[in-house]
Amino acid sequence: MLASLLLPALLAVMLPTQAEPKTLRIGTGDWAPYVDQGRSDGGALARLISAVFAESGYRVEYFFHPWDRNVLMLQQGQLHAIMPYSCSPSRLNYGVCSDPLVRGEVVLFHRRDKAFDWQHVEDLLRYRIGTTLGYSYGPAFDEALQAGSLQVELSGKEETSFRLLELGRIDLHPQDRAVGYAMLRRLFPDGGSHITHHPRFLNKEPLRLLFRKDDPAAAELLHQFNAGLRRFAGRGDLQSLQQALNSGNADDWLPSAPSQAARE
């Protein structure tokens, strides 16, 4: 009788146990098609990041906040990382950037019934521009913004600027091209057909995962993430994701599975 009671306990000690994956907390914002709070998987970039970390034994939980709150929570150590962010000079004061995930293309949206052209940021001084708190639009624009040269209407939500643009209360809204058109389709019954973008890029820059600066644990996570991301790039995932974003098919994109040789 004693032997029969001891056997299960002995087997439990002898058999290997599979460790539960460590959970990482990543802050983001509702920024479809890159990140989508309405999807259970978090959207295309969340699927990519989750898959990369999963190969290193981590699971990821995403927390949706305003962009400036994400930064504060990262600085306070409440989040392991935040995404997707451009690696602007001001962010290097508190963060360390991952290798590029995909390329973001910031353009200026305007109403179709109002003629608009520009060459340099100085050409924008006479326009009313809707911007979003915590957002970077590229070095030249950010510098003019910090200098107080631009007429800006600052808001906490990106959709606010599109609504103001639709009403004619602002003239321009800088926004990532893919995000802008996804937002217009969601906000307006006609898909925002009365709003378009100028073909000149305000900024063209990779989007990245941002980890906390001067934190050894964060540095190790960054090292593991970059190594995993290179594997996915080698399998063609980053190229296929960029193509899906450019064509409007990001919702259908899925990361590839590692080969049998890579798993062994």
Secondary structure as GFF3:
##gff-version 3
##sequence-region A 1 264
A	DSSP	alpha_helix	2	14	.	.	.	ID=ss1
A	DSSP	beta_strand	22	28	.	.	.	ID=ss2
A	DSSP	alpha_helix	44	54	.	.	.	ID=ss3
A	DSSP	beta_strand	58	64	.	.	.	ID=ss4
A	DSSP	alpha_helix	67	75	.	.	.	ID=ss5
A	DSSP	beta_strand	81	85	.	.	.	ID=ss6
A	DSSP	three_ten_helix	89	93	.	.	.	ID=ss7
A	DSSP	beta_strand	95	97	.	.	.	ID=ss8
A	DSSP	beta_strand	102	111	.	.	.	ID=ss9
A	DSSP	three_ten_helix	121	124	.	.	.	ID=ss10
A	DSSP	beta_strand	128	132	.	.	.	ID=ss11
A	DSSP	alpha_helix	139	146	.	.	.	ID=ss12
A	DSSP	beta_strand	151	155	.	.	.	ID=ss13
A	DSSP	alpha_helix	158	167	.	.	.	ID=ss14
A	DSSP	beta_strand	173	176	.	.	.	ID=ss15
A	DSSP	alpha_helix	177	187	.	.	.	ID=ss16
A	DSSP	beta_strand	195	197	.	.	.	ID=ss17
A	DSSP	beta_strand	203	212	.	.	.	ID=ss18
A	DSSP	alpha_helix	216	234	.	.	.	ID=ss19
A	DSSP	alpha_helix	237	247	.	.	.	ID=ss20
A	DSSP	three_ten_helix	250	252	.	.	.	ID=ss21
A	DSSP	alpha_helix	260	263	.	.	.	ID=ss22
###
